[in-house]
């Protein structure tokens, strides 16, 4: 997969540019578009191991960087936030149109990328600008309620510090390229992810309050009505930042499958020391079903 990877800058609309890497498998049986989580990238371990696993099975891989992820802070003036579904959807649509011609297309996202994937399924189902050949959307450890996930994150000492430090490093890079747009040094002084979120929301004026911001990408029952593409959610009861009851609250839907494992953590689901993950089996079943 890595040797075959070709960098691609996608026009995501309204001047936004997003970077991805496309790896065409020799068999080119299908196209799998992968979306990483917050402060991850196309080089995150879970993206790499998933991409390599299915590239070896003849499936072409497109790994998409969200805005300001994977050393792309220079591409767009405004900073990343979780509400940016339009540009992410458009990037996925264009990747599918260009690299998924005459083959099945799948989208799989992890954590916040899982949240984006579920919104991609929702937007696709509206039918205005559908994603060509899209067959299935898979969300691993998706955050349905980002405010709750942020609170859980901050309540865990190690996890909270990890994401706080990662975000500060990201904002520092943004400040190098666009130092006059937002008070990044002040935002970086926040003592928690929530406090940093409060500060950046106040500085951008895109949302009235932090709650308004979180609501812009919170997912609930209404978001899964009228689905026109199959959706599978994979999550676990021991996820440290996502409450399992969020998924129990979703209504039954013939196109929505929710798989809740007792153990798996967040984006983990390891089965052995080789790095094989339980959700590989889920993806294999989905791909094999479409191929039959």
DALIN-V870908 format. One record per residue. N is the residue number from 1. SS is DSSP state (@ for helix, = for strand, . for the rest). PHI is phi in whole degrees, -180 to 180 (none if undefined). PSI is psi as a letter, one per 20 degrees, with the letter a starting at -180 (* if undefined). Layout:
n->N ss->SS phi->PHI psi->PSI
n->N ss->SS phi->PHI psi->PSI
//
This chain:
n->1 ss->. phi->none psi->g
n->2 ss->. phi->-66 psi->g
n->3 ss->. phi->-67 psi->h
n->4 ss->. phi->-86 psi->i
n->5 ss->= phi->-68 psi->p
n->6 ss->= phi->-121 psi->p
n->7 ss->= phi->-70 psi->p
n->8 ss->= phi->-135 psi->p
n->9 ss->= phi->-99 psi->o
n->10 ss->= phi->-96 psi->p
n->11 ss->= phi->-80 psi->o
n->12 ss->. phi->-97 psi->j
n->13 ss->. phi->91 psi->q
n->14 ss->. phi->54 psi->k
n->15 ss->. phi->81 psi->i
n->16 ss->. phi->-79 psi->p
n->17 ss->= phi->-122 psi->p
n->18 ss->= phi->-125 psi->p
n->19 ss->= phi->-99 psi->p
n->20 ss->= phi->-139 psi->r
n->21 ss->= phi->-123 psi->p
n->22 ss->= phi->-108 psi->p
n->23 ss->= phi->-122 psi->o
n->24 ss->. phi->-87 psi->o
n->25 ss->. phi->-75 psi->q
n->26 ss->. phi->-54 psi->g
n->27 ss->. phi->-78 psi->h
n->28 ss->. phi->49 psi->l
n->29 ss->. phi->-71 psi->h
n->30 ss->= phi->-163 psi->r
n->31 ss->= phi->-119 psi->p
n->32 ss->= phi->-111 psi->o
n->33 ss->= phi->-98 psi->p
n->34 ss->= phi->-109 psi->p
n->35 ss->= phi->-124 psi->p
n->36 ss->. phi->-77 psi->r
n->37 ss->. phi->-91 psi->a
n->38 ss->. phi->-61 psi->p
n->39 ss->. phi->62 psi->j
n->40 ss->. phi->-97 psi->b
n->41 ss->. phi->-169 psi->a
n->42 ss->. phi->-67 psi->i
n->43 ss->. phi->-101 psi->j
n->44 ss->. phi->-60 psi->q
n->45 ss->@ phi->-56 psi->g
n->46 ss->@ phi->-68 psi->h
n->47 ss->@ phi->-72 psi->g
n->48 ss->@ phi->-63 psi->g
n->49 ss->@ phi->-69 psi->h
n->50 ss->@ phi->-69 psi->g
n->51 ss->@ phi->-61 psi->g
n->52 ss->@ phi->-64 psi->g
n->53 ss->@ phi->-56 psi->g
n->54 ss->@ phi->-91 psi->i
n->55 ss->@ phi->-63 psi->g
n->56 ss->. phi->-66 psi->i
n->57 ss->. phi->-94 psi->j
n->58 ss->. phi->92 psi->j
n->59 ss->. phi->-102 psi->p
n->60 ss->= phi->-73 psi->q
n->61 ss->= phi->-123 psi->p
n->62 ss->= phi->-121 psi->o
n->63 ss->= phi->-101 psi->o
n->64 ss->= phi->-103 psi->p
n->65 ss->. phi->-87 psi->p
n->66 ss->. phi->-69 psi->r
n->67 ss->. phi->-53 psi->p
n->68 ss->. phi->63 psi->k
n->69 ss->. phi->-121 psi->q
n->70 ss->. phi->65 psi->l
n->71 ss->. phi->59 psi->l
n->72 ss->. phi->-116 psi->k
n->73 ss->. phi->-63 psi->h
n->74 ss->. phi->-81 psi->i
n->75 ss->. phi->-75 psi->h
n->76 ss->. phi->-137 psi->p
n->77 ss->. phi->-63 psi->g
n->78 ss->. phi->-77 psi->q
n->79 ss->. phi->-76 psi->r
n->80 ss->. phi->-66 psi->q
n->81 ss->. phi->-150 psi->r
n->82 ss->. phi->-70 psi->i
n->83 ss->. phi->-83 psi->i
n->84 ss->. phi->-78 psi->l
n->85 ss->@ phi->-76 psi->h
n->86 ss->@ phi->-61 psi->g
n->87 ss->@ phi->-69 psi->h
n->88 ss->@ phi->-68 psi->g
n->89 ss->@ phi->-61 psi->g
n->90 ss->@ phi->-64 psi->h
n->91 ss->@ phi->-64 psi->g
n->92 ss->@ phi->-64 psi->g
n->93 ss->@ phi->-61 psi->g
n->94 ss->@ phi->-71 psi->h
n->95 ss->@ phi->-64 psi->g
n->96 ss->@ phi->-66 psi->g
n->97 ss->@ phi->-64 psi->h
n->98 ss->@ phi->-81 psi->h
n->99 ss->@ phi->-114 psi->i
n->100 ss->. phi->-113 psi->k
n->101 ss->. phi->-66 psi->p
n->102 ss->. phi->64 psi->j
n->103 ss->. phi->-134 psi->q
n->104 ss->= phi->-64 psi->q
n->105 ss->= phi->-118 psi->p
n->106 ss->= phi->-128 psi->q
n->107 ss->= phi->-122 psi->p
n->108 ss->= phi->-129 psi->p
n->109 ss->= phi->-128 psi->q
n->110 ss->= phi->-125 psi->p
n->111 ss->. phi->58 psi->c
n->112 ss->@ phi->-62 psi->h
n->113 ss->@ phi->-63 psi->h
n->114 ss->@ phi->-68 psi->h
n->115 ss->@ phi->-60 psi->g
n->116 ss->@ phi->-60 psi->g
n->117 ss->@ phi->-62 psi->g
n->118 ss->@ phi->-66 psi->h
n->119 ss->@ phi->-71 psi->h
n->120 ss->@ phi->-63 psi->g
n->121 ss->@ phi->-61 psi->g
n->122 ss->@ phi->-63 psi->g
n->123 ss->@ phi->-66 psi->g
n->124 ss->@ phi->-59 psi->h
n->125 ss->@ phi->-70 psi->i
n->126 ss->@ phi->-70 psi->h
n->127 ss->. phi->83 psi->i
n->128 ss->. phi->-71 psi->g
n->129 ss->. phi->-137 psi->m
n->130 ss->. phi->-66 psi->q
n->131 ss->. phi->-83 psi->p
n->132 ss->. phi->-57 psi->p
n->133 ss->. phi->63 psi->j
n->134 ss->= phi->-68 psi->p
n->135 ss->= phi->-110 psi->h
n->136 ss->= phi->-161 psi->q
n->137 ss->= phi->-118 psi->p
n->138 ss->= phi->-122 psi->p
n->139 ss->= phi->-116 psi->o
n->140 ss->= phi->-103 psi->p
n->141 ss->. phi->51 psi->l
n->142 ss->. phi->-74 psi->q
n->143 ss->. phi->-90 psi->o
n->144 ss->. phi->-79 psi->h
n->145 ss->. phi->-118 psi->n
n->146 ss->@ phi->-62 psi->h
n->147 ss->@ phi->-65 psi->g
n->148 ss->@ phi->-62 psi->g
n->149 ss->@ phi->-63 psi->h
n->150 ss->@ phi->-66 psi->g
n->151 ss->@ phi->-63 psi->g
n->152 ss->@ phi->-64 psi->g
n->153 ss->@ phi->-59 psi->g
n->154 ss->@ phi->-67 psi->h
n->155 ss->@ phi->-78 psi->i
n->156 ss->. phi->-102 psi->o
n->157 ss->@ phi->-54 psi->g
n->158 ss->@ phi->-71 psi->g
n->159 ss->@ phi->-64 psi->g
n->160 ss->@ phi->-60 psi->g
n->161 ss->@ phi->-65 psi->h
n->162 ss->@ phi->-59 psi->g
n->163 ss->@ phi->-72 psi->h
n->164 ss->@ phi->-62 psi->g
n->165 ss->@ phi->-66 psi->g
n->166 ss->@ phi->-63 psi->g
n->167 ss->@ phi->-67 psi->g
n->168 ss->@ phi->-60 psi->g
n->169 ss->@ phi->-64 psi->h
n->170 ss->@ phi->-66 psi->g
n->171 ss->@ phi->-67 psi->h
n->172 ss->@ phi->-64 psi->h
n->173 ss->@ phi->-66 psi->h
n->174 ss->@ phi->-63 psi->h
n->175 ss->@ phi->-66 psi->h
n->176 ss->@ phi->-66 psi->g
n->177 ss->@ phi->-85 psi->h
n->178 ss->. phi->-136 psi->m
n->179 ss->. phi->-71 psi->i
n->180 ss->. phi->-102 psi->i
n->181 ss->. phi->-82 psi->g
n->182 ss->. phi->-142 psi->q
n->183 ss->. phi->-79 psi->m
n->184 ss->@ phi->-58 psi->g
n->185 ss->@ phi->-58 psi->h
n->186 ss->@ phi->-70 psi->g
n->187 ss->@ phi->-61 psi->g
n->188 ss->. phi->-66 psi->i
n->189 ss->. phi->-80 psi->i
n->190 ss->. phi->-57 psi->p
n->191 ss->. phi->-88 psi->i
n->192 ss->. phi->-149 psi->r
n->193 ss->@ phi->-62 psi->h
n->194 ss->@ phi->-64 psi->g
n->195 ss->@ phi->-66 psi->h
n->196 ss->@ phi->-65 psi->h
n->197 ss->@ phi->-63 psi->g
n->198 ss->@ phi->-55 psi->g
n->199 ss->@ phi->-69 psi->g
n->200 ss->@ phi->-74 psi->h
n->201 ss->@ phi->-63 psi->g
n->202 ss->@ phi->-64 psi->h
n->203 ss->@ phi->-81 psi->h
n->204 ss->@ phi->-90 psi->h
n->205 ss->. phi->63 psi->j
n->206 ss->. phi->-79 psi->h
n->207 ss->. phi->-128 psi->q
n->208 ss->. phi->-68 psi->g
n->209 ss->. phi->-139 psi->r
n->210 ss->@ phi->-64 psi->h
n->211 ss->@ phi->-62 psi->g
n->212 ss->@ phi->-61 psi->g
n->213 ss->@ phi->-62 psi->g
n->214 ss->@ phi->-61 psi->h
n->215 ss->@ phi->-64 psi->h
n->216 ss->. phi->-66 psi->i
n->217 ss->. phi->-135 psi->k
n->218 ss->. phi->-80 psi->p
n->219 ss->. phi->-113 psi->p
n->220 ss->. phi->-141 psi->a
n->221 ss->@ phi->-54 psi->g
n->222 ss->@ phi->-63 psi->h
n->223 ss->@ phi->-75 psi->i
n->224 ss->@ phi->-109 psi->j
n->225 ss->. phi->-83 psi->q
n->226 ss->. phi->74 psi->k
n->227 ss->. phi->-62 psi->p
n->228 ss->. phi->-116 psi->j
n->229 ss->. phi->-140 psi->q
n->230 ss->= phi->-67 psi->q
n->231 ss->= phi->-132 psi->p
n->232 ss->= phi->-124 psi->p
n->233 ss->= phi->-109 psi->p
n->234 ss->= phi->-117 psi->p
n->235 ss->= phi->-148 psi->r
n->236 ss->= phi->-139 psi->q
n->237 ss->. phi->-72 psi->h
n->238 ss->. phi->-102 psi->j
n->239 ss->. phi->-61 psi->p
n->240 ss->. phi->-74 psi->i
n->241 ss->. phi->-126 psi->j
n->242 ss->. phi->-129 psi->p
n->243 ss->. phi->-80 psi->p
n->244 ss->. phi->-65 psi->h
n->245 ss->@ phi->-65 psi->i
n->246 ss->@ phi->-59 psi->h
n->247 ss->@ phi->-83 psi->h
n->248 ss->@ phi->-66 psi->h
n->249 ss->. phi->-79 psi->i
n->250 ss->. phi->-76 psi->q
n->251 ss->. phi->-74 psi->q
n->252 ss->. phi->-67 psi->q
n->253 ss->= phi->-153 psi->p
n->254 ss->. phi->-64 psi->h
n->255 ss->. phi->-100 psi->i
n->256 ss->= phi->-116 psi->p
n->257 ss->= phi->-117 psi->p
n->258 ss->= phi->-117 psi->o
n->259 ss->= phi->-112 psi->o
n->260 ss->= phi->-109 psi->o
n->261 ss->= phi->-94 psi->q
n->262 ss->. phi->-67 psi->g
n->263 ss->. phi->-126 psi->q
n->264 ss->. phi->164 psi->i
n->265 ss->. phi->65 psi->b
n->266 ss->. phi->-116 psi->o
n->267 ss->. phi->66 psi->j
n->268 ss->. phi->-94 psi->e
n->269 ss->. phi->61 psi->k
n->270 ss->= phi->-67 psi->q
n->271 ss->. phi->-110 psi->h
n->272 ss->. phi->-158 psi->r
n->273 ss->. phi->-74 psi->i
n->274 ss->. phi->-74 psi->i
n->275 ss->. phi->97 psi->j
n->276 ss->. phi->-67 psi->p
n->277 ss->= phi->-118 psi->q
n->278 ss->@ phi->-60 psi->h
n->279 ss->@ phi->-71 psi->i
n->280 ss->@ phi->-58 psi->g
n->281 ss->@ phi->-64 psi->h
n->282 ss->@ phi->-62 psi->g
n->283 ss->@ phi->-64 psi->g
n->284 ss->@ phi->-60 psi->g
n->285 ss->@ phi->-62 psi->g
n->286 ss->@ phi->-64 psi->g
n->287 ss->@ phi->-66 psi->g
n->288 ss->@ phi->-66 psi->h
n->289 ss->@ phi->-65 psi->g
n->290 ss->@ phi->-71 psi->h
n->291 ss->@ phi->-80 psi->h
n->292 ss->. phi->-81 psi->*
//
